Amino acid sequence: MAFEQLSGNPGGLDPATLKAHLQRARSRLFTDLVNLGHYLAAEGGRPIASRPARERLTSDDLDAAFAYGVYLLNYKSEFSAASAVFGQVWETAHASPTGHALLWPARFHQALASWYQGDREAAKLIAEEISAPPPDLPPVPCDYQQRLSELVAPPP
């Protein structure tokens, strides 16, 4: 209902501004719903899914892209696609001075998605990187250090 009201453009915004506001609102709603585990409700507002593959993420897109990766990993079980999304988040966060909050979560989840798709070697390489990160990167949060065993466990 709120999107319908906003789409009616009660503030008289120009079309480009209105489109940007609607996209931000959908992105925020999608991210919040995924973070709360409401994947089915989030399904209608996949903001990153419609992005052309050749288009690079920006630091403004990181939260929604990470949420999209979680959606693909946890709800859709599309492990290869999730790994690719987390890889893009990792690369963008790595290149951004402000994106470091999602740097290690993206890398860990990329490894987890690789593990689930059966690419144990990629998961192992990322686990090694997390256990001994390059000195030019921020430290790995303890919770990801503690979960490394998930990436190197024997296959089920």
Beta strands, then each sheet from edge to edge (+ up, - down):
end
